[in-house]
Amino acid sequence: MTEQQLAHTSRARGTTLRSLRVREAVAGYLFVLPTLVGFLAFTVGPMLFSFGISLFEWEVLTPPRFVGTANYAFMLRNERFLNGFRNTLLFALVVVAVNVAISLLLAVAIQRRLPTLLRAYYRTAFFLPLVISTASVAIVLSFVFNREFGIANYYLGLLGIGPIPWLTSSSWAMTTVVIATVWKSFGFDLIVFVAGLQSVPRHLYDAAAIDGANGWQQFWRITLPLLSPTIFFATVVGVIGNLQVFDQAYILTKGGPGDATRTVVMVIYDDAFGTLRMGYGSAIAAVLFVLIMTLTLAQFALGRRLVHYG
Amino acid sequence: MTGRIRPSDVLAVLLLTAFSVLVLMPFVFMISTSLRIPRESFTLPPKWLPTDFRVQNYRDVFDLVPMGTYVVNSIKVTAAIVLGQVVTASLAAYAFARLRFPGKDLLFFLLMSAMMVPLLVTIIPVFVLVRTLGLVDTHASLILPALTTPFGVFLLRQFFLTIPRELEEAAFIDGAGPWRTFASVVAPLGAPGIVVLTILAFNGYWNEFFRPLIFLNSAEQYTLPIGLVSLRGYMGTNSVAVVLAGVTIAMLPVVLVFVVAQRRLVEGIALTGIKG
């Protein structure tokens, strides 16, 4: 509608254009208000509070005591944190690498000419773990991976492997948490890759085929380069998400045996909500936050330059 | 090229089938074990068919543990959050999509950056806040901080932007103000978006574990995921069948939604990626 028409309509109703604008703005603010209140009270406020309190020693029941950067300095000497940090980093990188590899393979396979019903079955199977709770996944898999009675060891036993102490040995526990996480989450990458593949122009493959390129060459020369932005996206999103791993490690192993599967968020959980060291817990959260923000910004900044956009 | 089955197609089907079996096996194990006589929960070699059909387990899980309470709590908390998010997000999304007011772009930008703030950065202060308000161990502690959603605002704004402007202009000419336009034009036509948000929020909060673990401490307040985890520890390995009956019940609503609205849900999940 043009300004003129607007003005005409509003004059006819005895209101001025100006008062209409004011009414619209007031409505705008009112509509945004609830979201804004939630944003200030539960995101911005807590974030600032968290950074502030990370400079204090504070056990909730006692008054906070300013300690400067002592919490951060302590972190660097704190073996529990350092171990948690190493575990988390390793975990995130392995999960993302495995997820990307499996999903890429399955995405290329599911793109082939398949009977519709079969494709629907595959999609349902692969996406189903995404929608159920990590708690359910962890409970069920803790039985599957039981050393004595679990079905995993039974079938591996038939092949002459094992029995593997999936959850009870510190050298296996992390692998088990990785498997559980991959099982639960690879579907996300698959969704993203299938969408990405659909945007690769069909005629490129036809042209390559005419030039005599086989399937393998087509994958490396066409699919992979054109899918690289998508893979980059899935990798960054995956790393960001998995740096925050907690639920499955907590339920499957409680961070054990020893500290073998203790993650950063678990260390925060123990310090902040176990021993109520809110200042120290906030300092760890701040470090993780900076890491995550860096990755997010790297995605925005590098995403455009490093990868091939078709 | 059409009609001929190539060796690589066979390979693809084999690969996909193998993976789908691996993915589905734990589900089959869960359901068939949940129908077994509890003291035979673990039988080797595994029996994949539910030979005993002991439906009793599904009754026992309600009798032996406060399963009914968990279900009611989960429904209550999830429904309140979903309702709150749909209302607050659709109002804000409409304002950001259509209304003109000073500072709009800056506000939207700030709100969108909030999507990147991970829960663990705010959880300690929010816990302190909840504690100060005396809300620890209440459902309000879970509901109140989750009533608004920057992601939902983003999602719904995308949907609202696709509604033809002419329809809103027609409403305006008929004398409708922003409220009437929102209620009678935008909300009904943006319903597909609202459905996606509802499904995603339901799925996410029904499954939520971290916040309930921190905010709740008595079994009467537990929601399903945390209740089931505590139930596993409390019942021991002799009653795995009963525990798995509980897990199956907890999974049922989200699986049903998944089956009915798979396409919507999958699209939505792909979008959630951007919130990291």
Interface residues (C-beta under 8 A of the other chain):
Chain A: M1 T9 R13 R21 R23 E24 A25 V26 A27 G28 Y29 F31 V32 P34 T35 L36 V37 G38 F39 A41 F42 T43 V44 G45 P46 M47 F49 S50 I53 V60 I102 L105 L106 V108 A109 I110 R112 R113 L114 L118 Y121 Y122 R123 T124 A125 F126 F127 L128 P129 L130 V131 I132 S133 T134 A135 S136 V137 A138 I139 V140 L141 S142 F143 V144 N146 E148 F149 I151 Y154 W183 F188 I191 V192 A195 G215 F233 A234 V237 I240 G241 Q244 F246 D247 Y250 I251 V265 I268 Y269 A272 F273 M278 G281 S282 A285 A286 L288 F289 I292 M293 T296
Chain B: S8 D9 L11 A12 V13 L15 L16 F19 S20 L22 V23 L24 M25 P26 F27 F29 M30 T33 F42 L44 P45 P46 V87 T88 A89 L91 A92 Y94 A95 F96 L99 R100 F101 P102 K104 L107 L110 L111 A114 M116 V117 P118 L119 L120 V121 T122 I123 I124 P125 V126 F127 V128 L129 R131 P145 L147 T148 T149 P150 V153 E169 F172 I173 G175 G177 P178 W179 F182 N203 W206 N207 E208 F209 F210 L213 I214 L224 P225 I226 L228 V229 R232 T237 V240 V243 L244 V247 A250 M251 V254 V255 V257 F258 V259 Q262 L265 V266 I269 A270 G273 I274 G276
